Amino acid sequence: MTTQKRYKPVIVLDVGKVLVDINPTVVLKELSKRYGRQISLPASLDLDKLFPPIYVGACSWGDILKELNRALGFSLETGEWEELWCQILRGEVPGMREALAELKGEFRLVALSNAEDVHWTYMLRNYPIFKLLDGWVVSYREGVAKPDPVIYQTLVDRYCNGTLPFFYIDDILRNVEAARHLGWDAEVFTDAAQFREEIEKRRVNYLKNPM
């Protein structure tokens, strides 16, 4: 008689504002301090068009820095901007490292993130919470970003052994809705306590009906 190998169920986690806190206003505050004047984003600077290519690896910060400098009236070098850009990362979200440490033995923990290489490299180097993860799927490496269904399927194919994730949490509703459309059990993140509650509710059902 052969026994079928049982795989750990997979919890999928967004990164920004789920594992790592983010405050984009820090950049404008730092620039205002540096240049001695109030800095704000001009209406002519369309970030929704400017930033997405960098998140799917289609360009680098050097490629778009000319537009940023022109719009803001600066002459920042690429290294200066990248240093400023990393200042929006404000540390690990309180309670999440402890929550993942408790879940590590029972679940596979996988990140699904829209991130560019500068932030991703910085986070891996500076935040111990990433050592608890079993893997990740990151937009700039895959050439596609959430909420495109392709990146969700990439994670399933890579980490889920033919099943859907046990649970997915993200701070952005449209990303959660995209996951639900694919059959994932997903919720919008608020804080570590809510995350623990969501897992515990599903753990009870899972123990009754394991995969």
C-alpha positions as CSV (number, residue, x, y, z in Angstrom):
1,M,0.0,0.0,0.0
2,T,1.4,3.4,-1.0
3,T,0.7,6.6,0.9
4,Q,0.2,9.9,-0.9
5,K,2.6,12.6,0.1
6,R,0.8,15.4,1.9
7,Y,1.9,18.9,1.1
8,K,1.6,21.8,3.4
9,P,-1.2,24.2,2.5
10,V,0.0,27.5,1.2
11,I,-0.7,31.0,2.7
12,V,-0.1,33.7,0.2
13,L,0.8,37.2,1.4
14,D,1.1,40.6,-0.2
15,V,4.2,42.5,1.0
16,G,3.5,46.3,1.0
17,K,1.4,47.2,4.0
18,V,1.0,43.6,4.9
19,L,4.6,42.5,5.7
20,V,6.3,45.9,5.3
21,D,4.8,49.2,6.1
22,I,5.0,51.9,3.4
23,N,4.6,55.7,3.5
24,P,5.1,57.3,0.1
25,T,4.7,60.8,1.6
26,V,8.2,60.4,3.2
27,V,9.8,61.1,-0.2
28,L,8.1,64.5,-0.6
29,K,8.9,65.5,3.0
30,E,12.5,64.6,2.5
31,L,12.8,66.5,-0.8
32,S,11.1,69.5,0.8
33,K,13.6,69.5,3.6
34,R,16.5,69.0,1.2
35,Y,15.5,71.9,-1.1
36,G,14.1,74.2,1.4
37,R,10.7,74.5,-0.2
38,Q,7.4,72.7,-0.2
39,I,7.4,69.9,-2.8
40,S,4.3,68.5,-4.2
41,L,3.5,66.4,-7.3
42,P,2.5,68.5,-10.2
43,A,-0.8,67.6,-12.0
44,S,1.2,67.0,-15.2
45,L,3.1,64.1,-13.6
46,D,0.9,61.0,-14.3
47,L,2.3,58.4,-11.9
48,D,-0.2,55.8,-13.1
49,K,1.6,55.9,-16.5
50,L,5.1,56.6,-15.3
51,F,5.6,53.9,-12.6
52,P,3.9,50.7,-13.9
53,P,6.7,49.8,-16.4
54,I,9.3,49.7,-13.6
55,Y,7.1,47.2,-11.6
56,V,7.1,44.7,-14.4
57,G,10.8,45.1,-15.2
58,A,10.2,47.0,-18.4
59,C,12.5,49.8,-17.4
60,S,14.8,51.0,-14.7
61,W,14.7,54.1,-12.4
62,G,17.4,55.6,-14.6
63,D,15.0,55.4,-17.5
64,I,12.3,57.4,-15.9
65,L,14.4,59.7,-13.7
66,K,14.6,62.4,-16.5
67,E,10.8,62.7,-16.3
68,L,10.8,62.9,-12.6
69,N,13.5,65.5,-12.5
70,R,11.8,67.6,-15.2
71,A,8.4,67.5,-13.4
72,L,9.8,68.3,-10.0
73,G,12.6,70.7,-11.0
74,F,15.4,68.6,-9.7
75,S,18.7,67.1,-11.0
76,L,18.8,63.9,-8.9
77,E,21.1,61.1,-9.9
78,T,19.8,57.6,-10.0
79,G,21.6,56.6,-6.8
80,E,20.2,59.6,-4.9
81,W,16.6,58.8,-6.0
82,E,16.9,55.1,-5.2
83,E,18.1,56.0,-1.7
84,L,15.1,58.4,-1.2
85,W,12.8,55.8,-2.7
86,C,13.8,53.2,-0.1
87,Q,12.9,55.6,2.7
88,I,9.2,55.0,2.1
89,L,9.8,51.5,3.5
90,R,9.1,52.1,7.2
91,G,9.8,48.7,8.8
92,E,7.9,45.5,9.3
93,V,4.2,45.6,10.0
94,P,3.7,45.1,13.7
95,G,2.9,41.6,14.8
96,M,3.3,39.9,11.4
97,R,6.7,38.4,11.9
98,E,5.4,36.7,15.1
99,A,2.3,35.5,13.3
100,L,4.3,34.0,10.5
101,A,6.8,32.3,12.9
102,E,3.8,30.5,14.5
103,L,2.4,29.4,11.2
104,K,5.8,28.3,9.6
105,G,5.7,24.7,10.7
106,E,2.1,24.1,9.5
107,F,2.0,26.1,6.3
108,R,4.1,27.1,3.3
109,L,4.4,30.9,3.3
110,V,4.7,32.6,-0.1
111,A,4.8,36.3,-1.0
112,L,3.0,37.7,-4.0
113,S,4.2,41.2,-4.6
114,N,4.1,44.1,-7.0
115,A,7.6,45.4,-6.5
116,E,10.6,46.7,-8.4
117,D,14.1,45.6,-7.9
118,V,15.4,48.4,-5.7
119,H,12.7,47.9,-3.1
120,W,12.8,44.2,-3.3
121,T,16.6,44.0,-2.8
122,Y,16.4,46.5,0.1
123,M,13.6,44.5,1.8
124,L,15.4,41.2,1.5
125,R,18.5,42.7,3.0
126,N,17.0,44.6,5.9
127,Y,13.8,42.8,7.1
128,P,14.1,39.5,8.9
129,I,10.5,38.6,8.2
130,F,11.5,37.5,4.7
131,K,13.6,34.7,6.2
132,L,10.3,33.1,7.2
133,L,9.0,32.9,3.7
134,D,9.3,29.7,1.6
135,G,9.3,31.6,-1.6
136,W,7.9,34.5,-3.6
137,V,6.5,35.7,-6.9
138,V,7.5,39.3,-7.7
139,S,6.2,41.4,-10.5
140,Y,9.5,42.8,-11.8
141,R,10.9,39.3,-12.2
142,E,7.8,37.9,-13.9
143,G,7.1,40.8,-16.2
144,V,3.5,41.0,-15.0
145,A,1.8,42.5,-12.0
146,K,-1.4,42.1,-9.9
147,P,-4.3,42.1,-10.7
148,D,-3.4,40.3,-13.9
149,P,-4.5,36.7,-13.5
150,V,-1.2,35.5,-15.0
151,I,0.8,36.3,-11.9
152,Y,-1.6,34.5,-9.7
153,Q,-1.4,31.4,-11.8
154,T,2.3,31.6,-11.8
155,L,2.3,31.3,-8.1
156,V,-0.1,28.4,-8.2
157,D,2.0,26.5,-10.7
158,R,5.2,27.1,-8.8
159,Y,4.2,26.5,-5.2
160,C,0.7,25.0,-4.8
161,N,1.2,21.4,-6.1
162,G,-1.9,21.4,-8.2
163,T,-4.2,23.0,-5.6
164,L,-5.3,26.5,-4.8
165,P,-3.8,28.4,-1.9
166,F,-5.2,27.9,1.5
167,F,-5.6,31.6,2.0
168,Y,-4.4,34.9,0.4
169,I,-4.3,38.4,2.1
170,D,-3.6,41.8,0.4
171,D,-4.3,45.4,1.4
172,I,-5.7,46.3,-2.0
173,L,-9.3,45.3,-2.7
174,R,-8.9,44.9,-6.5
175,N,-6.1,42.4,-6.0
176,V,-8.2,40.4,-3.5
177,E,-11.2,40.5,-6.0
178,A,-8.9,39.3,-8.8
179,A,-7.8,36.3,-6.6
180,R,-11.4,35.5,-5.7
181,H,-12.3,35.5,-9.3
182,L,-9.8,32.7,-9.7
183,G,-11.3,30.7,-6.9
184,W,-8.9,31.8,-4.2
185,D,-10.0,32.3,-0.6
186,A,-8.9,35.9,0.0
187,E,-9.4,38.9,2.3
188,V,-8.3,42.5,2.6
189,F,-5.7,43.0,5.2
190,T,-6.2,45.4,8.1
191,D,-3.7,44.3,10.8
192,A,-1.9,41.2,12.3
193,A,-4.7,40.5,14.7
194,Q,-7.2,40.3,11.8
195,F,-4.8,38.1,9.9
196,R,-4.5,35.7,12.8
197,E,-8.3,35.5,13.1
198,E,-8.8,34.8,9.4
199,I,-6.2,31.9,9.5
200,E,-7.7,30.4,12.7
201,K,-11.2,30.4,11.2
202,R,-10.0,28.5,8.1
203,R,-7.7,26.2,10.1
204,V,-10.7,24.7,12.0
205,N,-12.4,23.9,8.7
206,Y,-9.2,22.5,7.2
207,L,-8.5,20.2,10.1
208,K,-12.0,18.8,9.6
209,N,-11.5,18.4,5.8
210,P,-7.8,18.4,4.9
211,M,-6.7,18.6,1.3
